[in-house]
């Protein structure tokens, strides 16, 4: 009788593992595609509801934008004072 080849068995084991991981990645990819579509629709709705870009920003984004603007103002002030 033929004894099972350990390399062949290991190959099959690894192949099954790869197939499982590919299937999981496909599901994750599909989930991300669906989430992306939902976010696109939400963004389109938000854009059509208001012309005020700042109204769609959350508080953390507003704070970050405020810091960036303050930094730009400081640079302009330094340039004008020079």
C-alpha positions as semicolon CSV with decimal commas, in nm:
position;residue;x (nm);y (nm);z (nm)
1;X;0,000;0,000;0,000
2;X;0,102;0,351;-0,060
3;X;0,180;0,556;0,245
4;X;0,050;0,912;0,236
5;X;0,314;1,156;0,130
6;X;0,366;1,407;0,414
7;X;0,460;1,681;0,166
8;X;0,142;1,622;-0,033
9;X;-0,067;1,634;0,284
10;X;0,105;1,955;0,395
11;X;0,050;2,106;0,050
12;X;-0,324;2,026;0,068
13;X;-0,344;2,167;0,419
14;X;-0,180;2,493;0,312
15;X;-0,393;2,512;-0,001
16;X;-0,711;2,480;0,205
17;X;-0,583;2,750;0,441
18;X;-0,514;2,982;0,148
19;X;-0,857;2,915;-0,001
20;X;-1,019;2,994;0,333
21;X;-0,825;3,320;0,364
22;X;-0,913;3,419;0,005
23;X;-1,281;3,355;0,077
24;X;-1,259;3,569;0,391
25;X;-1,088;3,847;0,196
26;X;-1,360;3,832;-0,071
27;X;-1,627;3,872;0,196
28;X;-1,439;4,160;0,357
29;X;-1,393;4,326;0,018
30;X;-1,765;4,297;-0,056
31;X;-1,844;4,442;0,284
32;X;-1,611;4,737;0,218
33;X;-1,766;4,794;-0,125
34;X;-2,112;4,806;0,033
35;X;-1,991;5,041;0,308
36;X;-1,827;5,264;0,046
37;X;-2,156;5,285;-0,146
38;X;-2,345;5,377;0,172
39;X;-2,090;5,648;0,251
40;X;-2,106;5,785;-0,104
41;X;-2,484;5,809;-0,078
42;X;-2,458;5,975;0,263
43;X;-2,206;6,226;0,128
44;X;-2,425;6,304;-0,172
45;X;-2,725;6,358;0,056
46;X;-2,524;6,580;0,287
47;X;-2,402;6,784;-0,009
48;X;-2,747;6,830;-0,149
49;X;-2,896;6,926;0,188
50;X;-2,662;7,216;0,249
51;X;-2,420;7,438;0,067
52;X;-2,230;7,501;0,390
53;X;-1,927;7,271;0,383
54;X;-1,854;7,338;0,748
55;X;-2,197;7,211;0,855
56;X;-2,101;6,862;0,743
57;X;-1,781;6,856;0,951
58;X;-1,768;6,689;1,287
59;X;-1,621;6,864;1,589
60;X;-1,275;6,700;1,560
61;X;-1,251;6,804;1,195
62;X;-1,356;7,159;1,282
63;X;-1,088;7,181;1,552
64;X;-0,821;7,047;1,316
65;X;-0,925;7,294;1,046
66;X;-0,922;7,580;1,298
67;X;-0,561;7,491;1,395
68;X;-0,456;7,482;1,030
69;X;-0,617;7,819;0,961
70;X;-0,462;7,972;1,274
71;X;-0,122;7,847;1,158
72;X;-0,170;8,001;0,815
73;X;-0,278;8,332;0,967
74;X;0,032;8,333;1,188
75;X;0,255;8,274;0,884
76;X;0,085;8,556;0,693
77;X;0,126;8,789;0,990
78;X;0,497;8,706;1,013
79;X;0,539;8,768;0,642
80;X;0,359;9,104;0,660
81;X;0,562;9,216;0,962
82;X;0,893;9,138;0,793
